[in-house]
Amino acid sequence: MRRMSVLTIGLALVFALTPAFGPGQSGSAMAAAISDDQSQTLDTGQLDRARPLQNDIEHFVAPAPPARAVLDTVYLYGGPGSLDGKFEDATGTLPDTQGWTTVDRTQVPSFWHVSTFNAGNFAGAAGNQAMWSGVEAGTIGYPNAPGYGNSWNDILVFSETVTMGVAHSVRLAFEYNHDSEPGYDFFGVDYDSAGTWINLLSVSGTNDDGSGTFPTPAIFDQTVNIPAGSLGGAGDEVRLRISFVSDGAASDEDVFFDSTAGACQIDNINVTIDGGLISTADFDGAAGDGDWVIFESPFAGDYARIFSRFAALDPCRANLSPQFGFIDDGRAPHNSPVSTGGETSAIWQYGILGNFVVNYSGGVSFNQVELYNEIWSPEIDWDLPGTDDDAAVGGVFLRKTIWEHVPLVNGIFWIWSVRSFPDANGNWTGWNNTNTVWFEDLARYSNITTQVAAQLVSSPEKVQIALGVIDLSDVFSLPGGDATPGPLFDNVALGRYRVGGPAIVSQRISRFQDSFPNSGSVDPAGGLVDLSMRLDGARDIIRATGIN
């Protein structure tokens, strides 16, 4: 289930400060300063962004960093004099992935499997087995496991061939436990009515007793009368579906939600058709255990490619070198033999031959899921040979050139994440970011530098970068139904810089913005009431330009 949110204006008093750590202090270091050559790449226009977890849209202007000596900066990847992150060969004309990999984040494996985890209440004894949608404790990338992750779409399907042309009565009964983010991640039951799945149950939250234990399971027991001509499959099947679906944030994977026994367990499933018991599954060796089949969930497709020439609309700047983008140009995505035929816009005709744009209709899932593509960098060494690995060199920046024409109305955003190795268990961390997605109504290139030390473990050995695009038009209740060719990425660089001491970094969107008297005018002779002012971190009340 996608997170259903609306755009809101944050009027609460919010002042977000992120501390940095100097020499000898623990934690990831951040600072408000980068070297002078880096400051030249900061975009002076407005950077627009949305925060899906907090259900609002924010706008801010990147702060201007004071200058530091160039020697304080060490490029770990890309940067001046390097071809890395430019996605081109030595001639500057031919595309080169340079070890970056493309990823369709909507193509996820199924996590249904038979387990004893949280299954004791089904039989009243330990050792009982049930079908579990979840991951075991210690699973890499899931810091809060056991539990579940983001963007899951786990599906179990039962089918039975019956007589065509007549009505059938179908009863489905089973026991279940569920534990997921309330209102956003759902356990569900459906039946197939002539090719359309009809929902019988959709539940979120948990059936625990309030203390994290599950003394008794929840019960599902419903009977459905399927009219003649309304069977599923080829018109001769009773088809039932049990599923778990999570949205793109807040789970045991990103630690924004910590379940006790997520996502769900099911057991003792009985299917009765026209009064006769057809199937029994208890996952302890019953004859019907194999009647429930794990299905691959629909996916949008992997459209990430390097485009050698891109004709942009920016009147002030052109980029004639190869760039990584996500345009659906009619070629089949990397992970499917099926093509959509290409996606175009009724509004935007520019970019590549054919005026193709990013897919906004679910790709090869054909509106069943929304696009979510990324490109992942090669593993990047943290301590390059001969570089200063002093703890003071703890500031970290991610820089990229972006064709960021992704209008808010379309609900398509560009995103970034980083991860590092090793974590406390000797594994890669999950992908970390500021839980933020970005949009821009203007057709332009921007050079954007982001501080990312807070998203890395302290003194890692290796780091990776992810850049991508995501369709959240449903999440934010935006019109959608259109797109541009953006975003496209180029000139990606990752660097470290010296932190002189403790520092505080705050984003402009989180600072006080409304400083005009409540009366609406400035009258020094007036009373104190007329001169009083609110101090609001009102993140959407202004769209200032320039660096401040």
HUKAGI-V568359 format. One record per backbone hydrogen bond with DSSP energy under -0.5 kcal/mol. NH is the residue of the N-H (numbers start at 1). CO is the residue of the C=O. Records with the same first field share a line. If there is no record, write none. Layout:
# HUKAGI-V568359
NH=CO ; CO
This chain:
# HUKAGI-V568359
4=2
5=3 ; 475
10=8
11=9
14=12
17=15
18=505
19=17
20=503
25=22
34=66
36=68
38=35
39=35
40=36
41=38
42=39
43=447
47=60
48=46 ; 439
49=58
50=437
51=56
52=50
53=435
55=52
56=51
57=8
58=49
59=539
60=47
65=63
72=69
73=70
74=496
76=74 ; 494
77=494
82=79
86=83
89=94
92=89
96=87
100=97
101=376
103=374
105=103 ; 372
106=372
107=104
108=106
113=132
115=130
119=116
122=119
123=119 ; 120
124=120
125=120
128=125
130=115
131=266
132=113 ; 130
133=264
134=111 ; 132
135=147
139=136
142=139
143=253
144=252
145=142
146=135
147=135
151=247
152=149
154=244
155=295
156=242
157=293
158=240
160=238
162=236
166=163
168=226
170=168 ; 224
171=272
172=222
173=270
174=220
175=267
176=218
177=265
179=263
180=205
184=181
185=181
186=245
187=203
188=243
189=201
190=241
191=198
192=239
193=191 ; 196
194=192 ; 230
196=193
198=191 ; 196
199=197
200=189
201=189
203=187
207=178
209=213
218=176
220=174
222=172
224=170
226=168 ; 224
227=225
230=227
232=237
235=232
236=232
237=232
238=160
239=237
240=158
241=190
242=156
243=188
244=154
245=186
246=152
252=148
253=148
255=251
257=251
259=257
264=133
265=177
266=131
267=175
269=281
270=173
271=279
272=171
273=276
274=169
276=273
278=271 ; 276
279=271
281=269
288=280
289=286
291=288
292=289
293=157 ; 291
295=155
303=301
305=325
307=305 ; 323
308=306
310=319
311=351
312=310
317=314
323=307
324=489
325=305 ; 323
326=487
328=357
329=327
333=338
334=302
336=333
343=328
345=348 ; 355
349=347
351=311
352=350
355=352
357=343
358=484
359=326
364=300
365=362
366=363
367=361
373=469
374=103
375=467
376=101
377=465
380=463
382=461
384=382
387=384
389=387
393=390
394=392
395=497
397=495
398=450
399=493
400=448
401=490
402=446
403=488
404=402 ; 444
406=404 ; 440
410=407
411=407 ; 408
412=407
413=470
414=438
415=468
417=466
418=432
419=464
421=462
422=427
423=427
426=423
429=420
432=418
437=50
438=414
439=48
440=406
444=442
446=402
448=400 ; 446
450=398
452=396
453=396
455=452
456=453
460=457
461=421
462=421
463=380
464=419
466=417
467=375
468=415
469=373
470=413
471=371
472=411 ; 470
476=472
477=474
478=473
480=409
486=405
487=403
488=403
489=324
490=401
492=85
493=399
494=77
495=397
496=74
497=395
498=72
499=392
500=498
505=18
510=507
511=508
513=536
514=536
515=513
518=532
519=530
520=517
523=521
526=523
531=527
532=528 ; 529
536=534
537=12
538=536
539=10 ; 537
541=538
546=44
548=546
